[in-house]
Amino acid sequence: MDGCFERDDLKALQQVLALDGVSKRYPFLLRCAVARNPGSVKCVAFLMERGTTPTWCELSDRTLETLTTTQFTEMIKHGIFRVDSWRSTAGSSRDKFEIFDPLIEKVIEVGRHDLAQVLVEAGAPVDLGGWLRRMEGFGQLGGLRCNPPGTPLLMLVKDLYRDADEEKKRETGLSLLRSLARASKAAGCFDWEGPGGAPGPVTALSAACRNRDVQVVRILVQEGGRVEGGGEGLRLPFGVFECSLEGEETRRFFAANDAKCAAVLEQLSLLEGVDLTAVRRDGHTPLSLACSFGMEKNVEKLLQLGVSPMKVKRQGRTSKSPMFEALRGRYESVVSLLIRWKADPNEVMVVRETAYTVLQVALGACPLGGKPISKSLAIVLLRCSLSPPPAPACHGTVSLCQASPLSLNSVRGEREGKSEHGPPTPDENSDGGSEHEED
């Protein structure tokens, strides 16, 4: 738009505004054109003929908080304001910016889900979002920027997470969510992205997954129907495991949210296009991530949903081993669970140019640091399979560890007999060298 005003290019402006949905998403164009490019004669004349943006200046934020649903409905009926109205508000004198709010986003922001429901039912546009314009040097207006979250649907998902403990507000919010999701689907903006911070933009559904909000995910899955398998369908399952914490705090967080994350994954499995065996750039799958955090309920749920307990190969890449991730974290209950679901203890991984089986790692042959697993679980692993491990399918000089599982267990038994505390353990903070896994 600004380029059209700068060049006074009327034809380009008309073509842009003729695109489906564009006209209603850009408010106060006449004012912006006059303020930013007063010499844009043809564009200004066209915008004057086109008319001004409908506003809701009669309603203050405080009025919206106290207005009854009946009063709001009557105001719409009598033309006090239109359902597609906007409002412009100035920011602080220090920040020098202007915000453009569509009415539907503002009523959601102030927690009036009942008023938003009235707007949706009256046909208010939902394929739009607020804008922000900052002042540049010497009083010049800057360009329009998207004002998070991006769409009314995204705003509602965010607010439902924030108000999760307010039962009544959440109840009306979930009812609105279903109506708004349907309207967004019909308008083609259900999966539009908005700013989401690290690791990147979010859709309404991916934001709900990051929030681990089971009820919201359920409604969005039911109303969404499907996602594109090559993009959103690959990313969604990983959103469940996103966390801003680090180290031991991350493990404690996921231990407390294990059941909630499993419930979200179960809902995602009902959505066409979602891939629960997707391989991330770092080699993780949803299952290997769950194993790395010791999330037993998530592991069991993924296995019940048909995910293989083995490594996954996708587009020439092989994923991390779920079994190995569980062993690295010393999550014995997860290891036992994988064994029950027929995980192969002879899977091969490479550490320091030597290939090890999972069984050898479990019995302490691999120099990764940390103590071996318990004797009872070692016996279970030994009974699973004593077949010779496969040769590592990798290039370069990689040798196969020749330590026999039986001899390792024997040596381990001798050590445990000498000390009830077991063998000395390397520094837990050392990773013992780099590792990568092979087929």
Secondary structure, DSSP 8 states (H G I E B T S, - for coil): -HHHHHHT-HHHHHHHHHSTTHHHHS--HHHHHHHH-TT-HHHHHHHHHH----B-TT--HHHHHH--HHHHHHHHHTTSS-TT-EEEEE--TTT-EEEEEEHHHHHHHTT-HHHHHHHHHTT---S---EEEEE-GGG-EEEEEE-TT-SHHHHHHHHHHHTTT-HHHHHHHHHHHHHHHHHHHHHT-TT--B---TT--B-HHHHHHHHT-HHHHHHHHHHH-B--TTTHHHHHHHHTT--S--THHHHHHHHHTHHHHHHHHHHHTTSBT--TT---TTS--HHHHHHHTT-HHHHHHHHHTT--SS--EETTEE---HHHHHHHTT-HHHHHHHHHTT--TT-EEEETTEEEEHHHHHTT-S-S-S----HHHHHHHHHH--S-------SSS-EE----HHHHHHHHHHHHHH-TT-S----TT---S-EEE--
